[in-house]
Amino acid sequence: MAAELASAESVAQGLREVGYLADAPTALVSYLAAQLGKPILVEGPAGVGKTQLAKSLAQMTGRTLVRLQCYEGLDEAKALYEWNYRKQLLRIQAEAEGAGWSAVQDDIFGSEFLLERPLLSAISSPDPVVLLIDEIDKTDQEFEAMLLELLSDFQITIPELGRIEASSMPLVLLTSNNSRELTEALKRRCLYLWLDYPELEHELEIVRLHAPGLDEAIRRRLVEIVAMIRDLDLKKPPSIAESIDWARALLLLGARDLDERTLRETMSVIVKHRTDMDLVAERVGVKLGPPQEAPDGAPAA
C-alpha cells in the first residue's frame, strides 16, 4: 500500500499537495477504499470535483489513470475487450492448407489477438492503477450488470480465454451526476461518497490554493458571487474549476474590484449559456453596483 494511503489524514495531505482540497469525508472514504479494496461510487452535481478526485488520487499515488468515459449505448466491445478480427482473418489465411479447424481456432483466440479496452487494461496491468468509470449514470442497467464481476472480485471472464484476475489491486472510482437511480446491486459493491458544491469558506480556500496572487478581498467577493449565481435557476451552474478559472482570469487582468462591469466583461468564464448570461446580469450584476472611482478619477477596475 502506498504511503500516501496509510491514513485519512495522509490522504488529505497528499491530495492537497497535488492541488485537490478534500474535506474529511472524501479523505476518509478514499482511505477506506484503498484499505478495504472496495470501489467508490461518487455522486453529486456536475462540476463539484468528482472526476478530478480520481485524477488527483492517481497523481498523488503515482499510479496510471485508466479512464472509461461512459455514454449511452456503451457496450462490452468498447469497455472490456474485442477481438482483432482482421488479424485473425490474416492468420487463418496464412495457416497451412489442410490444418484442422480446432488447431486454427486455438491459434486465433490467443492474447495476441485481443484488443484491450479500459476495463481489461486496468485488470491486466502489472502495476496498480486508478480506474475511473466516469458518468456511469449515462449507461443502462445491462451495462451495470456487466460490471458486477469486476467490482466484486476484480476479475473479468473471457469465454475463449477464461478468467482474468487482477494482478494488482486497482483503486476504482465510479462517478455519477445522479441523472438516474443506479441499481442496488452496483451500490452494494461500492463505498458511497456524495460531493456537493463546497461551503463558501471551503471554496475560498480552494481558490486561494490555485490563485494565491489574487487579492483576498476579491477572492472572497468572487466565491460569494459564484454562490449567488448557483442559487439561480441556470442551465449550467458554475463548477469549482470555473471558479478557479475566473480567479486566474481576474488576476491576469489586474482587477482591483468585482463590480457590475467586471462581471459583465468576464462572465463568459463561468456562465456558458446565453440565457444564463442574461439572468446573471439581471439578478446578480445589478447587486454589485457600478465601478468605484479611483482618487485620480480613473475607474478602479
Helices and strands as residue ranges (DSSP letters): G 3-5, H 8-17, H 24-36, E 40-43, H 50-61, E 64-69, H 76-79, E 81-83, H 85-94, H 101-108, G 111-113, E 114-116, H 118-124, E 129-134, G 136-138, H 141-153, E 155-158, E 162-165, E 171-176, H 184-188, E 191-194, H 200-210, H 216-230, H 240-253, H 260-266, G 267-269, H 274-280, I 281-285, H 286-288
